[in-house]
Amino acid sequence: MSESEKVREIRAHQRMWQNVHDNATAALDAFGTKDYRGRADYWIVDDDWGPDLLQVEINNPRMLRRDAIGALKRVLDAYPQWQIIVRVFSRKDEAPLPPMGLLISDGRVFDHLNRDHLPPEFRHLTYEGL
């Protein structure tokens, strides 16, 4: 592969990453507020490290609702080779949470939530059938 082909490939990936990022932002803005400083409900990591992956960080459990996760899953309908990681973390004034989250990939939601650390009203959530 020539240098110019590599550059074109990188730029094409960057455009696709930006599209996935923008579509995920639009999907999640219907359910919460975005801010990278932990003051809002979620943020999307703004670094494109190359893999077909977007990382969403949430610190408000309501962002785990089926409709919000379903909206993120639908973003990937147009990008089937992509994945979205949803990582749950606590706000700075709360006790730290163990590593947990969701992986949206291949048209499915892989659940890696530790429900004992979620508020009771969110412990029953399932993502089957999304």
Number of C-alpha atoms within 10 A of each C-alpha: 5 7 8 9 10 11 11 12 12 13 12 12 16 16 12 15 23 15 14 23 22 14 17 21 20 14 20 23 14 11 18 18 15 18 12 13 9 17 14 15 21 28 21 20 12 13 9 15 10 10 10 17 18 22 18 22 21 24 19 18 17 16 20 22 14 15 17 18 21 18 18 22 23 18 22 20 12 9 15 14 12 20 22 22 18 24 18 24 21 16 17 10 6 8 10 11 13 12 11 15 19 19 17 22 17 15 15 15 21 15 16 13 18 14 13 9 14 14 11 9 9 15 14 9 13 13 16 10 7 14
